[in-house]
Amino acid sequence: MEVTAVATQGRCDSSDWVTNYLLLYSDTGRTWKQYRQEDGVGKFKGNVNSDGVIKNKLPHSVRTRFLRFVPLAWNPSGWLGLRVEVYGCNYKSDVADFDGRSALLYRFNQKSMSTVKDVISLRFKSRQAEGVLLHGEGQRGDYITLELHRGKLALYLNLDDTRLRFSSSRVAITLGSLLDDQHWHSVLIERFNKQVNLTVDSHTQHFRTKGEGDSLEVDYELSFGGIPLPGKPGTFLRKNFHGCIENLYYNGMNVIDLAKRRKPQIYSVGNVTFSCSEPQLVACTFLSSSSSFLSLPPTASGMRGFSVRFQFRTWNPDGLLLSTRLAPQPQRLELQISDSRLHLTLHTSAQQKSEVSTGHRVNDGLWHSVSLDTRNFKLTLTLDHEPASTIELAEHLDAQDSIYFGGCPSYTAVSYCKNPTLAFQGCMQLIFLNSQPMNLNHVQQGLLGNYNELQFDTCGIHDRCLPNLCEHGGQCSQSWTTFYCDCLGTGYSGATCHNSIYEPSCEAYKLMGSSSGYFSIDLDGSGPLGPTQVYCNMTEERVWTVVTHSSTAPVRVRGSSLQKPYIMKFNYSASAEQLRAIVTGSEQCQQEVLYHCRKSRLFSTLDGAPLSWWVDQGGERRTYWGGFLPGVQQCSCSLEENCMDMDYFCNCDADTSKWANDTGVLSYKDHLPVSQIVIGDTNRTGSEAVYQIGPLRCSGARSTWNAASFYQESSYLHFPTLQAELGADISFYFKASAPSGVFLENLGLKDFIRLELSSPWAVTFSFDVGNGPVVLAVKSHVPLNDRQWHYVRAERNVKEASLQVDQLPLRFLEAPADGHLRLQLNSQLFVGGTATRQRCFLGCIRTLTINGVNFNLEERAEMTPGVSSGCPGYCSGSSSLCHNRGRCIEKSSGYVCDCSQSAYGGPTCKEEVSVSFDRESSVTYTFQEPFSVMQNRSSQASTVSRERSRARESIAFSFLTLQSPAMLLTVSTFSQQYIAVILAKNGSLQIWYCLHVDRQPDVFSPTPISLSDGRLHRIRIHREAKDLYVLIDKDMDLRYSLSSDAELISIKSLTLGKVTGTDVFDEEVRQAGFRGFIGCLSSVQFNHVAPLKAALLNQGSSLVSVRGQLVESNCGALADSKAAASRLDHPETVERGKEPLRNASQSNSAVIAGVVTAVVFITLCVLAAISLFFYLQRQARSNAGSKEKEHRHDLEMAYRAELHLHNSVRDNMKEYYI
């Protein structure tokens, strides 16, 4: 029967009904499989009273003979009561049984069959993880093979490519998992030309096949169930399929029906029967990793010793498989999975033991056979078909008591059986003791042995990596209860590799305090584009994003004509989609075209037809050579009215024998960048051209200040339904005047997602995906409706949900392991209000981004009453008024920059705070109370999810030194955890993370190059759980994985320079701490704490302890000035070509003279800078007393405003910002 729905009802007129249940199905009534809905949920909702009928439609129908309802919960005031109804229709099938040595051959009427379209469908159930289901091949190289491999279905398909036929690296399209579970699975292959759809059960994969042709040409026959060797009946090339196939159709032909009717085109090899034989296999599932076990009494053996044999499958890398006490005592035996290997331990006494290990990745979800034997004075362990591992015995060993499988009971009577780490979670079957099979049905009935937390007649293994829910190419791995994503090398982080580790723009890097250099940017954040490397030019007030291409040098062209033009295509360092995103997201873009010509025209002097042109990003031909006016067929000289011959629109069209220049800047950004240039008039005598296409340069982020103001209580903006089934990240800035209001909301029939200012002190993120409402809240100690900008970022995925507000601690909830995954929405997305026009938001929202897509609030606001585009205020402009994490604070007659969370100072948070250290100098910042106490908890968190804070640290600083080893920075806790950043003996940077006292610390050395070279180096370190990101001098961007995601518990202090306390460090760190630090430290920041600023401003404070002499330095600013001078003397290659090319054959003497002049100038600059640096140091040391007093007065005056603004904030939050 094909079942499409089930319905339940309680016992009539009673208090007995079932509220939740599982649904199992079976063909035989012996082996069962749990029905799971689309998102893996197995639990069905039952009744709420005795007489109501609850009908559950099955998302995908199931064809079965037996159904089992397993009650999970019922009315607490009554008892179990259940009436059921099953909906469906009859199902007819033609079945063939293959025994692993048989096949069906479908033979063609002609020598070969050539098709451009194929449809093949079948259902199968298998007893093995390997076996060929379908095969056909042709002499020209075509082939099609469908086979089971390691429990997955692999399709090999090739059209007319002989190279792939004989290649050992044939590529398979793989789909499905755990297909050897003895249950029916459906397969559909659809092909039209090269386009192929492969569907296994409810999962479909689309791909394009290999080969040159569009047709599949198969010679003589198609084989089903195996690949017989021609001329040798009963001999097969690959392992045959062992199981049943039903309803096998090839292009509308019912193959099994033809075989049953003995039609001549079907030939049977071996023993193929037309009824499905059922194996007598009964599996059991160990459900709990702490309390599951199965105990069986030892059976009598005809000889001394005992043997155990069984099969298991699991996803967990650790778990106890078997434990028993041996005679003679006190010996005992343990067999466990440890670190994905099989590990056997024979305990001969309390102190002595013998061990052997075997296997590799036995937690791969496949069935593995294990055999243990203690006869012949050997303890023998055999796994699958691998060589046996043995332990020599001095005497015969026998099982004395019950043999425990999967775990140990919790009661103390069985003292010899202890779970070494975890109990086994997985499935077992075919258990034999002394060669006698154990009847698990008798165990379930209480007639044999004992058990706890077991499920019989079914293997409940579930592949949580199908489909793969890791984004951006993340690798999925799993345990029995959950899955994990390895994001290494993807450029993304987070539980599902959703969040980009890179900033979205060059402007964002500048706001972080970076200077010019090459950076990776991710334009759409969590979107599909991926990161790309660009050059960020920050030397001007405007930040330029520079994208280079493959041909930046000048190119000379001769001998081209319209019939045989010269064509050059430009390959950019970014993809076409990324280039489009850069251009559309920028306020302005430009690209310089240097073009010099001699007797080479751009346009025909006869009819004005173009002789040369360039091609834009969309593939369109463009014939203008400067400016921002597309469609105007002219050059820059015409726009500027200074052409050498005013009868022409371009200098080159004068067609003179002297070099002419038509260099221009293209600035109509919708046509940029230049993808191709075509030159067609250089084939005449003396005719030539020289061109150079500069990099694409864009500036200004259009979305950064895209804002809307909501000034009526019933106003809102609406957008299309949020596409966020499996995950969404939402970020924006707001400033509010009202005490509460909804930022955004999207509803479904039952599901919803909402972000709101729930009170003046709290932002809440709530949603429901079918598991019940979940509420996540971040509370602030200061009002959030203070008419200042605040940042909000919320994320929800299948693993967790998180909420970030400003710099407050991140809050997140873990999703339930077996809950609903998909957020089903169907209404419009409301921004600034709700559909009911209640609790609407009053204030401004800007930079709204969802899943990497920037929402144009201004465009919608212009057509919506009660909403205006933009946002009034000094801090709402497109220019960055405050830098380096500084926050712009609105005032009645201006603004001030809050630098309290920045390591920089000054009116706009741009001035570096640098200090010179000697060997005895140190700065220690002591946290007033354990740092972990400063966490806000959500009071409304859902009970079905677990809420906790995520381990996060951000460290940034610059240093200059000639010393090694040296101590740069340490962070220590009351629980003896620590972070240390040191220079090793060879001057290389080392990062130490000690998160567990009883484990070895994680040590990372990003580069072997010495950094104690007297140059300023900038270091950024950021941790998210286990992921550690390290940036050195903008050039080295690395990611590491920590061995633990533990938080720093109760942070005690942060120390710069020499360490003199009693903290426990490893020897190398201790030695570096003893040596201290000689040099300059600048712009030091740990999370929100800036210890150097605290040391200079808060002398005498109990929070800051200073040892030795500290002298303010300007090493950071001096190094930046040197770098700026170097950039002026050595401009980057991306900026070359700005001077016009006067003559392509210029003398080299001018170049040599220029180089010599530049070298002399650089040398003088460096000498002057070094002299100035040493002079300032000597002057500072000689006048330390008076200088220090004057400096402290200047600093107090400069920072008085920012400190005054945040005195009350610091007192309320019990955190000390400087």
C-alpha positions, 0 to 999 in steps of 0.5 A, a space after each residue: 500500500 502507498 500511504 499518504 497520511 495518518 490520523 489519530 484519535 483518543 479513547 472515546 469519552 475518556 482522558 486517554 490520548 496520545 500527544 506525540 508519537 513516532 511512525 515506523 514502517 516495514 515490509 516484513 514486520 521484522 525490520 522497521 524504519 522510522 519515518 522522517 519528515 523533510 527536515 529530519 523530524 521524526 516526531 508527529 503531533 498527536 491529540 489534545 483531547 479524546 474525540 478530536 481527529 488529528 490528521 498528519 499528511 506525509 510530505 512524501 508517501 511511503 510504500 509499505 505493508 506494515 505500520 507501527 505507532 510508537 507513543 512518546 507522550 500522552 495526557 498526564 491526567 489519563 493513560 494511553 488511548 489511540 485510534 488510528 486511520 491510514 490513508 493511501 492507495 493500492 500499489 502494484 509492483 514487479 519484483 526481481 531478486 538478485 543473489 549477488 551472482 545473477 543479472 538481467 540483460 536487456 538486449 537490443 534488436 540492432 548492434 547498438 542503441 543511440 539515444 539523446 533522451 533517457 528515463 530510467 527508474 527503479 526501486 531497490 533494497 540491498 543487503 550490502 553496501 556494494 553492488 552494480 545496479 545498471 551498466 551499459 557501454 559502447 565502442 566509441 567510449 560511451 558508458 553508463 554505470 549505476 552502482 552502490 558504493 559504501 552505501 551511496 549511489 554512484 552514477 558514471 556517465 560519459 558521452 563520446 569521450 574515449 579518454 574517460 573510458 580508459 581513465 582510472 580517475 572516472 568522476 562519479 556523481 554520488 547521492 544518497 547514504 545508508 542505502 544498505 539498510 534493507 529498506 526500499 529506495 527509489 531512483 530516477 535518472 533523467 537525461 536530455 543531451 548532456 543535462 542529467 537529473 539524478 534523484 535518490 528518494 527525495 534528493 535530486 542533483 543536476 549536472 552536465 555529463 562529460 564527453 563531446 556528443 549529445 547521444 548515449 550509444 550503447 552496444 548490444 545490451 544493458 545489464 541490470 544487477 551486475 556486469 557479466 564478462 563476455 564469453 564467460 557466463 557467470 563471471 562478472 567484472 565488478 561486485 554484483 548487486 545483492 538484494 531486490 529491484 522492483 518496477 524497473 523501467 528503461 525508457 518506458 519498458 518494464 524490464 522485470 515484467 518482460 523477464 517474468 513473461 520470458 520475452 526474448 529480448 531479456 536474458 537471465 544470468 544466474 538465479 534471478 527470482 521474481 519474489 523478494 526473499 527476506 533475511 532474518 536480520 534483527 538489529 537493535 539501536 543503542 539510544 543513549 551515550 550514557 545509559 544504554 547497555 545490553 547484557 547477555 549470559 555466556 553460553 556453554 562452549 565445547 572447548 576452553 575459551 570463548 568467542 564473540 562475533 557481531 556487527 555494528 555501525 555508528 557515527 560516534 568516534 568514541 564508545 564502549 562496545 563490549 566489556 566482561 569479567 574473565 576467569 581466572 580473576 581479576 582479569 577483564 576485557 574491554 573493546 571500545 571505539 577510541 578516536 575512530 579506531 577499534 581498541 582492545 584492552 586486556 586488564 590482567 591486574 590493577 596495574 598491568 594491561 595489554 592493548 591492541 588497536 585496529 581499523 581506521 574511521 570505523 565511525 563512518 556509518 557503515 556496518 563493520 564485523 568484529 570477531 573476538 576469540 580467546 582460544 589457543 592461548 591467544 586473544 585475537 581481534 579481527 575487524 572486517 577483512 583486515 589482518 587479525 591483531 593478537 595478544 599472547 595469553 599465558 593461560 586459558 580465559 573464559 567469560 565469568 559473568 554476563 557480557 555487556 554490549 554497548 555500555 555498562 549499567 549505572 548500578 554499582 553491583 557491576 563494579 568491574 564494568 565502567 564506561 571508559 568515556 562514553 557508552 556506544 550510540 549506534 546499531 548492532 546485529 548478528 550477535 554470536 556468543 561461542 558461535 551461537 546466535 543471540 535472539 534479540 526478540 527473546 531479549 525484548 521479551 525478557 526471556 534472555 539477558 537484560 537491557 536499558 535504553 534500547 530500541 529493537 527491530 530497527 537501526 535508527 541511524 540517520 545521516 545528518 549530512 544529507 543534505 549537506 547543510 554546511 554553506 560555502 563548501 564547508 565539509 560536513 561531519 557528524 556524530 549520532 546526535 548532531 553534525 559539524 561543519 569544517 570551514 577550513 579554507 572556505 573564508 567563512 566561519 560559524 556553525 554552518 560556515 555562514 559568516 564571512 571572515 573578511 570585511 565587505 569593503 575597503 571602507 570597513 578596513 579603514 574604519 578598523 584602523 588599517 592602512 593601504 594594502 592588499 585585502 580580501 573583501 567579501 562584497 555580499 558577506 554571507 552571500 554566494 559571491 565569495 571573497 576576492 583580493 583587492 588593493 585598498 588605497 587609503 592615502 586620500 580622504 576618499 578610500 579607493 578599491 582597486 581591482 587589477 587585471 592581467 595586462 597592466 603594462 603598456 602594449 605596442 600594436 602594429 599590423 592590425 586592420 578591421 579585417 584582422 584586428 588586434 584583440 586583447 581580453 582582460 582577466 581581472 582578479 575578481 569574477 564577473 559577478 564580483 566586479 558587478 557587485 563592486 561597481 553597483 555597490 560604489 558611488 563612483 568608479 573610474 578606469 584610465 585608458 592611456 592611448 598613444 597613436 601615430 598614424 592610427 585613427 580611432 574613427 574613420 575620417 570618411 564616415 566616422 565609423 569606429 576603427 578601434 573600440 573597447 567592450 564593456 562588462 556586459 559585452 557591448 561595444 563602446 566607442 567613447 574614450 573618456 568621460 561619463 557620457 556614454 553614446 558620445 563618440 568622442 575622446 577626452 580632448 573633445 570634452 575638454 575642447 583642446 584637441 590638436 585639430 578641432 576638426 576631429 573629436 580625437 587627437 589620433 584622428 588627425 592621422 599625423 606621423 607624430 605621436 598623439 595622445 588620447 588618454 582619458 578616464 572612463 567614469 560611466 560606472 554601468 559600463 565598467 570595467 573594460 573587458 576587451 580592447 579592439 584596435 584596427 588601424 595600425 597596418 599602414 606604413 609608420 602606423 602604430 599605437 600604444 595602449 595601457 588599461 589601468 585598474 578599475 578604481 571605485 570609491 564610496 559604499 552606497 549602502 553604508 548610509 542608506 537610511 530611512 526615518 520613521 516618524 509616524 506610529 503606524 508607518 512601515 516599509 514592506 519588502 518581498 518575503 524573506 528567503 530564510 528557510 535554513 538560515 538568515 543573518 540580519 544586520 543594521 544600525 538604528 537610533 530611536 527616541 521611543 521606548 520600544 518598537 519593532 525593527 522588522 517582522 515576517 510571518 508565516 502560517 505558524 512560523 515567524 521571525 521578529 526583531 524589536 526594541 522591547 524596552 529602552 534597555 533590551 533588544 529581542 530576537 524571536 522566531 518559531 520554526 515549528 519547535 515553539 517560540 524562541 526568544 533571545 534578548 540582549 540587555 544594556 545597562 544604558 538606554 538604547 533609545 538615546 537618539 544615538 546609533 546602535 548596531 544590531 546583528 541577528 543570525 538564525 541557522 539550523 544549528 543555533 541563533 545569535 544576537 549581537 548589540 553594539 559591543 555587548 556580549 554575544 548571546 546565542 542559543 543552540 537549536 534542538 538536535 531533532 527539531 524542525 529546521 525550516 522557517 516557513 514564511 509567506 507574508 511580506 517583510 515589514 521593516 519599522 513596523 508590523 502588519 497590524 500597525 502595532 508597536 511600530 518603530 520611531 526613529 532611523 534605520 540604516 544599512 539594513 543587510 539580510 543574507 548579504 543583500 543590501 536593502 534600499 530603504 531610501 527608495 521605498 521610503 520616498 513612496 511610503 507615507 510616514 517615512 522619509 529617506 535619509 536620517 537627520 543628524 551630524 552622525 548620519 552622513 556618508 563621511 566617516 567622522 570617527 575612526 578606529 572603532 570610534 563612535 559618533 555621538 550626536 550633540 545639540 550643536 555638533 558631535 563628539 567622537 567616543 573613543 572609549 572602545 578604541 585604542 586610539 585617541 584624539 578628537 576623531 580617534 585617529 591618533 595612535 597611543 604609543 609607549 616605549 618600554 625598557 626591560 623592566 617596564 610593564 603595564 598590567 590592567 586588572 579587571 575589577 571583577 571576573 570578566 565572565 560575570 559581565 554577561 547578560 542572560 536572556 530571561 525569556 530563553 526557550 526551554 527547548 534550546 540551550 543558551 550560553 555565550 560564545 568564546 570570543 576574543 579580539 586582540 590588536 596591537 602594533 610593536 617595534 623591537 630588536 629584542 628576542 625572545 620578548 613578551 608582548 602581551 599576556 591575558 590570565 584568568 583566575 582558573 589558570 587559563 592564559 593567552 600569551 603573544 611572544 617573540 620566540 628566540 628566533 624573533 618569530 611570532 608565537 601565539 599561546 592558548 592555554 584553555 585547559 590546565 590539564 592539557 597541552 596549550 595550543 601554540 601557533 607560529 604564523 611565520 618563521 620570519 623574525 619580527 624583531 627587525 626594528 620595523 613596526 608590525 601590526 598584529 590582529 588576532 580574533 577568536 570565534 569558538 575554535 576558530 582563530 584568525 591572525 592578520 600580520 601587516 595586512 599581508 599574512 591572513 591565516 586561520 587556525 583551529 584550537 583544540 577546544 572552544 572553551 571560554 576564558 573563565 573569570 579573566 583576572 588581568 592583562 599584562 604588557 611587557 615584563 611579567 612578574 606575577 605568580 601566574 602559571 605559564 609554560 617554560 617558554 612563555 615564562 622565559 619570555 615574560 622574564 626577559 620582558 620587552 624593549 621597544 615600542 608598543 602602540 594601539 593595544 586593544 583587547 576586546 573593549 579594553 585599551 590598556 595603554 590609554 588606561 596607563 597614560 590617563 589613569 595613573 593611580 587607578 587601582 585598575 592599572 599597575 605600571 612598573 618601570 619607566 613608561 615614555 610616550 612615543 610616536 613610533 606608530 605615527 612615525 612608522 606611518 609617515 615613513 610608509 607614506 613617504 615610501 609610497 610617494 617614492 615608490 607608488 604601487 604598480 596599480 597606480 602606474 601610468 599616470 604620466 602621459 607617454 610622450 614617445 614610445 622610444 624615449 631614451 633610457 637616460 632620463 629613466 636612469 637619472 630619475 631612479 638615481 634621484 629617487 634613491 638619493 631622496 629616499 636615503 636622505 628621508 630615511 636618515 632624517 627620520 632615523 635621526 629625528 627618532 633617536 633625537 626624540 628618544 634622547 630628549 624624552 629620556 633627558 626631560 622625563 619628569 617635566 615632559 611626562 607632566 606636560 604630556 599628561 596635561 595634554 592627554 587629559 585635555 584631549 580625552 576629557 570629553 570622551 571620559 566625561 561622556 562615559 563615566 556614568 556608563 562605566 559605573 553602571 556596567 562595572 566595566 572600565 573603558 579608557 
